[in-house]
Structure formats: C-alpha cells, structure tokens
Amino acid sequence: MTRKRTPLTSAATDRSVLMRVGRRVLPLIFLGSLVSYVDRVNIGYAQLGMGKELGITAAAYGLAAAIFFVAYCVCEVPSNLLLAKFGARIWLARIMVSWGIVTILTGFVQDTTQLYIARFLLGIAEAGFFPGMILYITLWFRSRDRAIALGTLVAAQPVAFLVGGVGSGLILDHVHWFGLHSWQWVFLLTGIPAVVIGVLTFRLLPEAPQRVRWLKPDEAASLQDSLDAEMGKPEKHSVRAQLASLKSRRVLHLALINCVTALGFYGFNLFVPLILKQINPTYSATNIGLLAILPYGCATLGLIVYSMVAKHVTRVRLLNIVLTLVSATGISGIIVFRGNPEVALAFLTLMAISCFIFVPAFWSLASAALPRSQAVVGFGVVNSFSAIGGFLGPYIVGQAAVGTNVTGGLLAPLISLLLGTVLLVLWKGRPAVAVVPQDVAVHPSGETV
C-alpha cells in the first residue's frame, strides 16, 4: 500500500527546509531590495548639493522624484509578464543591472530636464522589481512562513534610508574626486553596487524548489505540494487569461489601498532630508544623514520584531488599519511640532516605524487574497497603483512647499493615509488558506484574511 504524501509531514524536516531556503534566498532578496531603495532615495540627499549647483527648486525636485513613478507604473505589469516568461533569476538580474547603469548616468545630468529624463529611465529600468520579488517569494515560502521573507524584503528599505542617508551625507561633505561634484559621486557610488548585485543574482538566485540540488527530491516535492495547495498549481496562462485579473474587485480594492498609502509614505519619505534640514537649518549633510539613523534604525528593529511575531497575527486587516492610523498620527505630530526639533523627530520616528511595518503587513494581506492565477498581473497592478501614489505624493508635497519649507505640504500625505484607513475598514477579503500545524497537510479554509 502506497502512503499518501502530505506536504512536509515532519516538523523537523519542515524547519530544516525552511532554514536552507532562507539561507539561499533571503540574502539576495535583502541585498536586491537594499540597493533598489538606496537608488531611489539618493536623490533626496543629492538634492542638498545638486539643487544649489544646477538651480533645482523644491518644486522641480518634487517633480523629478515623482516622475520616476510614471514610468514605473506604465511598465509594471509588462515587466511582471516578462518575469513570468523568462524566469525570476534572469529578469530580476536584468532589472538590477539596468537601474544601476541609469543611476550612474544620473550623476552626469547638467540641468533639470536631463534630471527628469534620467528619473523616467530609472522608473522604466526598475519597474517590476518589487512585485516580482513578491511573486518570487510565493514560489518558495508558504503563507505561514511568508512574513519572514516579506519582512526581509521590506527591512532593506529603512536600512537603505539609513545607509543611504549616512553614506550620502558623508559623500556630500567629503568626496570631491577627479573634479566631479560631491552630488555626482552620490549617484556613482550608489549605482555601482546595483550592477554588482545584479550579476550575483543572475549567478546565484534559485528558480524553484525542484530545480535545486540543496533540497532532497522528497523535500522539494513536499514543499512544492504545500505551495500548490495554497496558491494553486503553477501553470502557463495566456496573456489574456492573466490580464483577466484586471476585472477582479479584490485586485482593484487592494490597488486603491496601496495607492493612497503610498502617496502618504512617499510624500513623506522622499522629503525626510529636507524635513530634517527644516527642523534645524544648521545641520550639515553629514548631520542630517546621522540623524536619520534614529527613525530608520527604529524602523528596522520594528520590522525584525514584526517578522518574529507576524505568524501569530490572525487579524491582518486590523493590523493594517492600526498602522495607517499610527502613521497619520506621526505626520500630524511633525506638522504641529515642527518648531520643536526633539518632539518633531520623535513623531518622525513613529511615522517611520509604522509605515515600514505596514508594507509587509499589507502584502501579507494581498498575497493571501490573490490566487496564483491572478498573482502575476495582480501583484503588478497593485504595485503599479503604488507607483501612482509614489508620483502624486512627492509632487503634491513639492508643489505645496514654500521655498525650502516642505512641512505644510505634508497635509496631503496625512489625508491620504486616513483615506487608506477607510478603504481597509471596507476590505472584505476572500476565503483564504488556513495556517495549520506543521505536521498537518495544508488545505483551503473558510477563514477570511
């Protein structure tokens, strides 16, 4: 009599497989996400020098920061379709190398128009990276383990702000090599690592459980069975079939949530250097970079804690609601106490912690809500709406700025976060997969996310 296989029936085997997958996959996920966000936020610090030398105003900077998301939004879904066609290893590596090259070239722009073009090209190059990573994570991690991978992916964001802040500040104040301006070196020295990590990704990123040698055949098959039980079997769908997810109300609802919350987060995060400068105009670029350690360091610690406890969180929607409200409170505090540096910095830190934890919490909600048949296009659509919010946030804040005073423009991010809270309250989810004990086969459940 043949014993029916249940996915990863041994708890010890389960932990062993998860640890090996983590060692092989998570470092590359973290490094890729790290250089991605360093190359997004470096413009905020480069502007401290570039603005004076090229005559770029706060409003022009806001448009330059925002225009990245126009191209990113347009190319998001096509990029995810190409990832499904060519495979994660090849396509994610292509994305990293491309945006690294564009970042390096940004260091040689001569005026505002060229900066706009460079930022648009960066959006084209990077489009599909984040939803591609989310899709890749669903190929390796079950829902009960996914918080670890999502936490690792998102933890790179505050670390990027921290590393980018300190590194860019030091570069601006001390690096003037070969006749180039210090702001040019910000782009050069942050673009090169992206190319290097892209090459490493091409060589080292594993494609799927059954295509690696470091899992035994029965381990790989059991892991794949668990993933298939949750997400559905991986099948080749026509482009038309994949695009059918555009009609899904769940996809559009998630996309709207992501849009308005991204407007709040990007409208805030991309102006942090200018906000810190406004809190104390005597700060040098190095001071600003070092001061950014507090909010982004605390956000990193918050994400680590979240990754440890997330599998015990059963009401993910409620967690998302709380995080958007806390983020709105943080922005309110920055606006109200902008004349009190210590208090304003405390609220800035609160905002950073809540907004970064929101990202993996939201994608836990989204990845559990969409079946595999909708994941390729669905993740792309949801994240492309984030790009729309990412465009509107910096643009609105920049346009509302009075000279270098950007605090008044934070009202738009505040309102958008409150709107995101309302949309989350209205979210109904779908029947989702239950998280069952590790020695029991995974099966569909009637619970909602």
N, C-alpha and C positions, 0 to 999 in steps of 0.2 A: 504493500500500500504506500502510495506516494504522499508524503506530508505536504500539505498546502503551505506555501511560503507566506509569511506575514512580514511586512516591512520592518527590518531591524528589530527582531524579536528580543535580542539580548540587550539589556540596558548598558552592560559593559562595552559591547560592540558598538552600540549607539554613540556612547561618549567618545570611544576611540576614533570612530569615523569622523565625528564632528570636529575633533581636535586636529585630525590630519587635514581635513578640508580647510579648517580655519588657518592652519599654518601655510598652506599652499595658496590660498585665495585672498585672505584678508590683507596681508601686507601690500599686495599690488592694488587692491581696491583703495586702501588708505592713501598710498602714495599718489595714485592717479587723481583721486579727489583733492588731495592736498595741493598739487601743482595746478589743478584746474582753478581752484579758488584763489590761489596766490596770483595767478594771471588775470583774474577778474578784478581783484581789489587793489592791485598795484597802482592802477591809475589814480586812486584816491590819494596816495602818497606822492606819486609823481606830479600830481597837480600842484602840490605845495611849491615846487620849483618850476614846473612847466608853465603854470599859469602866469607867472611873472615874466618868464623869458619869451613865451610865444603870445602873450596877451590874451589868454583864455579866461573868460569870466566864469563866475559860478554858474550862470545860466547855460553858457556854452559847454562847460564841464558836465552839467547835468544831462544835457542832450547827448554828449559823447558817451557818457556812462550808460545812458538809456538805449542808444541806437544799436548797441550790441545785441539787445534782446529782440529787436525787429528781425534781424537775420536769423537769430537763434530760433525764434518762433516759427518762421516760414519753413525752415529746414529741419525742424524737429521730427515730424512724422516720416518724411522721406528717409532721414538718416536711420531711424529705427527699422524701417523696412529693409534698408540695405544691410543693417546689422544682422537681421534675421537671414538674409541671403548669403552673406559672406562669413558669418560667424563672429562671435564676440572678440576673439583674440585678434583677428585681422582688423576689424573695423574700429575697435577701441584704440588700438595702436595707431591707426591712421589718424584718428581724431586728435590724439595727443601730439603726435609729431607735427600735424598741421597747425594746431594752435600755438605750439612752441615757436614755430617759424614766424607766424604772424606777430606774436608778441615781440620777438627780436626785432622785426622790421618796424614795429611801432616806435622803437627808440630813435628812429631816423625821420619822423614826421617833422615838417617845417612850419605848419600852420594849422588852423582849426579844421579846415576842410580835409586835409590829409589825415588828421586825427579821426574825424568822422568815418572816413573810408576804412582806416585800419580797424576801428572798433566794429564796423559792419562785417569786415572779413573775419574778424575773430569770432563773431557770432556764427558765421557760416561754418568755420572750422570746428567749433566746439559743439555745435548742435547735435543732440542725440547722446551726448556722453552720460548725463545723469540718468535719464530714463533707460538708457542702455545698460547702465550699471544695476539699476533696479531689476530690470529683466534678467540680467545675468545672475543676480542674487537668487531669484526664484528658481533658477536651474540647479542650484546647489544646496539651498537652505529651506527646510520645511518651515511652516508658519510659526511653530513654537520656538524655532531656533533663529528666525529671521531678524529678531530685534538685535542680536549680536552683530550681524553683518550690516544692518542698516545703521546701527549706532557707530560702527567703524567708518562707514561711508560718510556719515554726517559729522562725526568727530573731527574729521580732517578740515571741516570748514572753519570752526573757531581757531584751530591750530594754524590754519592758513592765514587768518586775520592776525593772529599773534606773531607768527614767523614773518609774515609779510610786513606787518607793522614795524617790528623791531629791525628787521633786515633792511627794509626800505628807508627807515629813518636814519640808520647808520650809513647807508649808501648815499643818501642825500647830503648828509653833513660831512662825509669823509672821502668819498670816491670821486675823483676828477681825473681819471686816467686817460692818456692818449688824446688829450684835447677835447674829449667829449664832456658834455654837461652831466652832472650827477643824476638828473632825472632820466637821462638816456640810459645810464647804467642800471637804473631800476628795472627797465624793460629787458635789457640784455641779460642781466643776471637772474631774472625770473623766467625768462623764456627758454634758456638752455636746458634746465632740468626737465622741462616738459618733453623735449626731444629725447633725452636720455631715458626717461621713464617709459616713453612710447616704445622705444626699441626693446627695453626689458619686458614690456607687456607682450610684444609680438613673440618673444622667445620663450616666455615662462608661463603665461596665463593658460590654465587648463580649460578645455572647451566644455566637457560634460563628464559625469561620473563614469560612464562605461568606456571612456576614451583615455583613461589614465592608468598608469602602472602601479601607482602607490595605493590603490584600493584593490582588495581581492575581488575576483569576479562576483562572488556571492554578496559581498558588501556593496559593491557598485549597483548590482541588480536590486538589492533591497532598498537602497537609498532612492534609486530611480522609481521603484514601486511606490514608496511613500510620497514622493513628489507628484507622481501621476495621480495618486488617489486624491490629492488636494487640488491640483491645478488642471487635471485632465492630461491625457497622453499628448506628448509633443508631436504635432502633425504639421505637414506642409499645407498652408492655406493659401488660396489665391489672393491677390492684392484686393480684389473686390470683396472677398469674404472677410478679410482683415479690416477693411475700411467700414464694414457694417457696424463696427463698434462706435462709429461716429453718431449713430442713431440712439445709442444707449443713454438713457436718462441718468444712470449711475455715473457714466463717464463724464457727462456734461455737468452734473452736480459737483463731482469731485474737481473738475476743471475750474469751475467758478470759485470754489473754496480756495483752491491753490492760487488762483489769480489774485483775489483780494488780499490774501495773507502775504503773498509775495510782494504785492505793492507796498504793504506795510513794512516788511522786513528789508527789502532792497532800498526803499525810500529812506530807511534809517541807516542800514549798514554801510552803504557806499558813501555816506557823508560823515561817518564817525571821525575821521581825521579832522575835518573842518569843524565838527561839533566840539571836539576836544580843544581845538585851537580857539574856538569862541569862548569856551569855559574859562580858559586862561590864555590871553593873547601873547603872554611872554614865553610860552612853551616853544622850544626848538623842535625840529623834525624828529630828532632823537628822543626828546622828552615825550612827544606825542606817541611815538612807537612804543616806548617803555610803559607809558601809562595805559596803553591798550592791552597790556598783559593782564590787568585785573579783570575786565569784563570777559575777555576771550579765554583767559585761563580758567575762570569760574565756569564758563560755558562748557569747556572741555571736561572739567570734573563732573558737571551736571550730566553730560552725555554718557560718561563712564558709569555713573550711578544708574542712569536710565537703562543702559544695556544690561546691567546686572539684575534689575527688578522688573523689566518690561514683560517677561514671560508670565509674571504673576498678575499683570494688569488685565482684568477681564472687560472693563468698560472703556475701550479705547476712545470712543466718541466723546465721552465725558472728559477724559484726559485732554483731548484736543481743545475742547471748549475752555477748560481751565487755563490752558497755556495761552490761548489767544487773549483772554481777559487779563492775564498777568502781563503779557506783552503790551497791551493797551495801557495798563497802569504804569508800566515803565516809561513809555513815551510821554504820558501825561506828566509824570514827575520831572522829566527832562525839560519840558516846556515851562512848567510852573516854577521850578527851582533853578532856572538857567543862570541866575545871578549868584547862586551858592555852589561853588565848584564841588565840594565834598558830597553834598546831597545829590546834585545832578549826576555825579559819577556813580553813586550808589544805584540810582534808578536806571542809568545806562547799563550797569552790570546786571540788574534784574531783567531788563529787556533782552540782553544778550543770552542769558541762561534760558529764558522761556522760549525765545524764538528759535534757538538752535535745537532744543529738545523737541519742539513742535515738528520739525522736518521728519525725523524717523517715526514719530508718533503718527503723523499724517500718512506717511507711506505704508505703515503697518495697516492702517485703515484701508488704504487704496488697494494694496496688493492682495488683501484678503477679500476685497469686494469684487475683483475682476477675475474671471476665469482665464485660463491660458489662451483660449480662442480670441479673447479681446485684449490680451496683455500687450502685444507688440505695438499696435496702434493706440490702444487705450492709454498706456503709460506715456506714449509720445504726446498725445493730445492733452492729457492732464498737465504734463510738464511744459508744453508749449503755452498753455494759459498762464503758467507761472512766468514765462518769458514776457507775456503781455504786461503782467503786473510789474515785472522787473523793469520794463521800459517806462511805464507810467510813474512808478514811484520816484526814481531819481529825476525824471523830467519835471514832475509837478513840484518836488521839493526845490529843484534848481530854479524854476520859474518864479516860485514864491519867495526866493531868497532876496534880501535887501542888501546889495553889496556882497559882503562875505558872511552876513548874518543868515544862517540857514534854519535856525531854531523855529521860526514862525512857520516854515514850510512843513514841519512835522505834523501839523494838524491833519493833512491828507492821509498819511500812514495810520494815524490814530483812528480816523473814521473807517478806513478800510478793514482794520483789524476787528472793529466792532461789527462790521457787516459780515466778516468771516465767522464770527461767533454765532450770528443769527443763522447763517447757512448750515453750520454744524448742528445747531439745535434742530433744524428741519431735516437733517440727514436720517434716512431710514435703513440704509444698508441693504444687505441681501442675505439669504440663508448662507451661512459660512461653515467652514470646516472646524470641527471641534478639536481642541487640544486635549488629547487623551494621554493616559500614562504611557511611558516609553515602551512598555512590554506588550502593548496592545496595538493592533493594526489601526492605521488612520482611516477614518471613514467620514462621509458627509454628515453634517448635523443640522438641526433646525435653528440653531442659535443665530442671532444677528450680531454683526460686528459693531 
